[in-house]
Amino acid sequence: MIHGLRIFAETADPALSAAVEHLLRPFASSAGDNGSLEDTLHCRVQAVGHLPALVPVNASPVATEAGLSFSAADSRLYAEVEGFSVSVADLEANRLDVYVDRAQVSETWTVQHFAILPLITEFLRLRGLFPIHAAALEHGGKALILPALPGSGKTTLAIALVRAGLRLLSDDMPFLSRDGDKVTVLASLEDVNVCADGIRFFDELRFLRGQGPDERGKVSFSLEEQFPGSVAGQGAPRLIVFPRLSGNAKSVLRPIGSTEAFSSLLEHSLRPINRPLGVAHFEIMLDTVVACDCYRLETGCDPNEAAGLLRELLQSVHI
């Protein structure tokens, strides 16, 4: 169950089964959930010798990002990675079919984040949840959003913030949702993926040293298992900080205006493949910026020092 959307996934391939379970396990809800049959997404993931030609000739190209191509026709959305996978989402039938080249099924992270997750997010958008590429944390009901590209140190910074007393909403993709006239940041609790450079800052993560990395050079672990009580379900957006590794000794915070912040947040938002949702996407990004104080962070050599600055800043913001 992901925020009211029950996902029924099936696959006969052991490697794909492990990838799906690892992706969806953090969202597992208790048996007492109240999701309806209408809110059930049926997802079938298959390993195939040859990728099927699923995209019709009349499909309209929508976007291409990092080798992942999106197109649309009628109520169906398509996602393709050449030579790796092809996925089709039927938005009316609540069905997602994923085909992965059999030779690629061991590429777990890529299967999860290129073949499956991008189209699951489109079903969530239809239910009013809009993802952004960011880390997000909560303290005292207030949410801190850290939009950033890969390599910016946001995961290392997020771990440092957890050690400083904040609770994690997401390492990589929180959701923005409306609660009446207010925006809420909702959790997306995948396992945390950290690089070797990040591990060295935290004694608690020494057990990760020497473990084999995934195809991106990162190692994953459960934050809740390592830092009990460190995850949260939601928070009210009050602070947006765009981090960037500076290489300097000390971290520096610089306030920015709402126009600059809005433009930058749009760059880090995951834009809808389903074009009719574009207006709602635009509006919720704007309202999030309006609700927040906005900064840029030049992160210094010690992420724990930067985390101290951000915790103090978040504490000073009114709920």
N, C-alpha and C positions, 0 to 999 in steps of 0.2 A: 504494500500500500504506500503510494507516494502522494501525500496530501490529498487523500480522498479518491485517488485513482488506483484501483486494484489492478495488478498486473499478473496475468496467468501466463507463464512462460514455459515452453517445452522445447527440448532438443534431445537428439539421440546420441550426439557426439560427446564423449567425456570431457574433452578440452573446452568445448563451447559451453557445456553444462557448468563447469567450474567458473568460466568467465561470467556467465549470467548470474550465478549464485553470488559471486564476489561483488558484482555490480549492485545487485538488488538487496543483498542481505542487510545492509545498514538500515534499510527502510522497512524491514519486516515489522508488521504490527501484531498486536495480540489477537487472539481468536475472537475477541469481542468487538472488532471494528464494525462500523455501520455503513460500509460502502455498499452500493446497490449494484445489481447486475448490469445496469446501464452504464455504470462507471467502471466496468471491467475491460481492460485492454488485453486482447489475446495476441500473444507474441510467439511466433515460431521461428527458431533459429536453426539453420541447416548447414552442414558442410557438403560441398558439391565439388565434383571434379572439374566442371566447367560452369562459369557464371552464366545464368540465363539472361537473355536479352528481354528485359522487362519494360524498359522505358519506351512508351509509344512515340511514333514519329511526330505526333501533334503536341507533345509535352513542351512546355515553355521553360527555358532555362531560368533559374532564380538566382543562384549564387554559386561561386566556387571559392573554397577556403582550404588552404593547406592540402590540396590534392583531392578534397572532398567536393563533389559536384552535386548540386541540388536542382531538381526540376519538378514541375507540377502539371497535372492534367486532370480536369474535373475535380473529384474529391480525393485524389490520390497525390501523395508526395513521394519523390524518389531521391535516394541518396546513393551515390556511386563512388567507389575508389577503384580506379582502373587496376585490374588484375588482382584485386583483394576482396571486394564485397559489393553487393548491390542489395538495397533494402527498399521496400515499398510500404507506405503507410496509407491505409484506407481510413480516412477521418470519419466517414459516415458509419462504416461497419465496425469501428473500434478494433482494427486488426493491423498487426505489424508482421510482415514476413521478411526475414533476413537470410541472405545466402552468402556464405563465406567460402572462399577458395580453400579446399581441403589442405593445401600445402601451407596455409597461413594461420590455421586455427590456434597455434601456440602463441601468436602475437596478442596476448590477452588484453592489454590496455588499448590497442588499436581496434580490436573487435568491439570492446565496450564503448569507446568514445568516438568511433567513426561509423561503425555499422549499426549500433543499437541506440545509444543515448541521444544523438541529435534528433531522431524521429520521435522518441518518447517525449522529448521536450515540447514537440509540436502538439501532442495530445494534452499536455499540461497547460500550454498557452490557451487552448480552447476553454480551459477551466479557470482562466484568469491568473495564471502563474507565469511570470516572465523572468528568464534566467539572465544572469550577467556573469562575465568571466572575472571573478574576484574571489578573494577570501573574505569572510565575514565573521565577526565575533560579537558577543553580547556581554554586557555588564550592567547590572541594575536595571534591566529592561531596555537599555539603550544599545543600538547596534552600530558598530564600526564596520564600514565597507572599505576594502582595499582592492580596487580594480587595478589589474596589472597584467602584462603579457608574460609568457614563460621566460624564465631567466631573470626576473626582476627581484627575486628573493622573497616573494609574498608568502610562500609556505614556511620558510625559515622564520619569517617575522610572525606568522600566525602561531607557530609553536612557541616562540618566545613570549607572545602575548598570553597564551594559555598558562605558561609558567608564571606569568605576572598576575594571574588571577582572573582573566577573562575566560569566557566559555565559547567554544567554536560552534558556529552555525554552518560553515562550509569552508573547505580548503580551496575549492576551485569554482563552484557554481551555485551560489545561493539563488533563491527565487524572490522576486518582488511581487507582492499581492496587495489588493485593496481590502481594507477593513472599513467599510463606510467611506468617509472622505479621507481616511488616513492610509498611508502605505505601510506595509509590514514586510520585514525581511524574514523569509522562511528558510529553514534548514535544508541542506542537501548533503547528507552525511556519508559520503564515501570514505574509505580508508584514506589516510593522509599519505601523499607521495612526496618523499624528500630525497634530495640529491646528497652525494657524499660530502660536499662542502657544507651543507646545512647540518648534517649529523654531528660534525665535529664540535659544534657550539653547545651541545647538550649532553651531559653525563648520562641522563636517563635513556638516551638512545644508543649507548655503546653497543647494545646487543645487535644493532643493525649493521655494525661494521663487518665487512667480509661477506655479507649476504649478496647473492647475485642480483644485479639490477635488472629492470625490465628493458624493453626496447628503447626507452628514452633515457636510460642511465639512472633511473630512480628506484628507490626501495619503498614499499608500502608497509604501513602498520596501522593498527587500530588505536586511535587516540584515546578512546574511552577505556581500553584495557590498560594503557600505559599511564594515563592520567585520569583516574576515576572521578566522575562528576564534572568532567570538563566539556561536555557538549550541551547545547541548548536547542530549543525548538523554534524560537522566533524572537524578534526584537524590533523596536521602533527605530528607524534610521535617523541618526542624529549626527553622524560624522562620516565624511568621505575623504579618504586620504589616498593619493596616487603615489605609490612608492617607486623609487628607482635607486639602484645600487650606485653609490657615488665614488667609492674607493677612498673617501676621506676618513680621517680618524673619528670624527664626531658626526652624529646625525643632525640634520637641520630641517625644521618644519617651516613652510612658507604658505601663508593663507592665499587663496585664489578666489576670484569672483565666480558668481553662479554661471555666467556665460561660458567661461573657460571650463568650468567643472562639467557643465552639461555636454559640451562638445566632446570632452574627454571620456565621459561616461558612455556616450553613444558609441564611441570607438571600441569600448570594452563590453558592450552589451551583445548578446547573441541574438541577432536580428531574426525576425520570424521568416520562415520559408513561406508560410501561409500569408500572402500579401494583405488580405482584408484585416489582419490583426495589426498592421503597421501603425495605425493611428493610436490604438490602445497602448502599443509598445512605446511609442514616442511620448505619450502623455504620462505614463507611469515613471519613465526615466526623468522627465521634467519635474514631476511632483516629488520624486525622491531627492533631487538636488535642492529644491525649495525647502525641504524639511531639514536639511543638513548644513553644518558648517563644513567648509571644503578647504583642503590643504594639499600641497605636494610635499613629499618627504624624500630628502636626499639621505638615504640610509648609509650610516657609517660602517666601520669595521665590525662592530659588535651589535648583533640584532637585539640582544637583551637590553642594551642602552636605549635603542630606538623604541623598544616595547615600553620601557618606563616613561618615555616622553608621551607616547600615545595613550597609555593608561591615564596619566595625569590630565591630558587634554580631554579625554572622554568623560572623566569624572567632573570636569568643569562645565560640561554641556548640560543644559536643563532638559529634563524629560518632557 
